[in-house]
Amino acid sequence: MSESKRALLSRLWEEHMRAPFPPHMRGREIEGEDMVLLDAEVAGCVLSSLSGPLDEKRREILLACLAAVEKVLPSIGDEGNATEYYKHLRDMAAAAVGLGNADADDPS
C-alpha cells in the first residue's frame, strides 16, 4: 500500500527539519531568487498545509516556489549537497500542493 499524501508530506517535512541548510547558500541569489527566502517560503507553506488545507494565497506561493526551484536547480552546483537539498525542497512543495488538491477534491 502506498503512503498517503499527508504521511508523505509529514515524512518529507521531518527529513527537511533534520537536513542542514547549505551554508554557502546564505546570502546568495541565483537566477534572481534569494535562496534563503525560497527555502523559508516553502517551509512556511508546507507547515501550514500540515495543519490543514492551504488557502489560495499559500497555494499560489507554493506554485511560484516550485517554478523558482526548477529554474535555479541547474545553476546550484553540487557544493555542500545544495542540489539535493533543493530537490528535496521541490519534492516537499510538490507534495504540499498535491495534498492541497486532494483536500479540495474531498468534500468532507
Long-range contacts (C-beta under 8 A, 24 or more apart in sequence): 5-95, 5-98, 5-99, 5-102, 6-50, 6-99, 8-95, 9-46, 9-49, 9-50, 9-92, 9-95, 9-96, 9-99, 10-50, 12-46, 12-88, 12-91, 12-92, 12-95, 13-46, 13-47, 13-50, 13-92, 15-88, 16-43, 16-46, 16-88, 16-89, 16-92, 19-85, 19-88, 21-85, 22-79, 22-80, 22-81, 22-82, 22-85, 23-80, 24-79, 24-80, 24-82, 25-76, 25-80, 25-82, 25-85, 30-72, 30-75, 30-76, 31-68, 31-71, 31-72, 31-75, 33-68, 33-71, 33-72, 35-72, 35-86, 38-65, 38-68, 38-69, 38-72, 38-86, 38-89, 39-89, 41-65, 42-69, 42-89, 42-92, 42-93, 42-96, 45-93, 45-96, 46-92, 46-93, 46-95, 46-96, 49-96, 49-99, 49-100, 52-103, 53-100, 53-103, 53-104, 54-96, 54-97, 54-99, 54-100, 54-103, 59-97, 59-100, 62-93, 62-96, 62-97, 62-100, 63-97, 65-93, 66-90, 66-93, 66-94, 66-97, 69-93
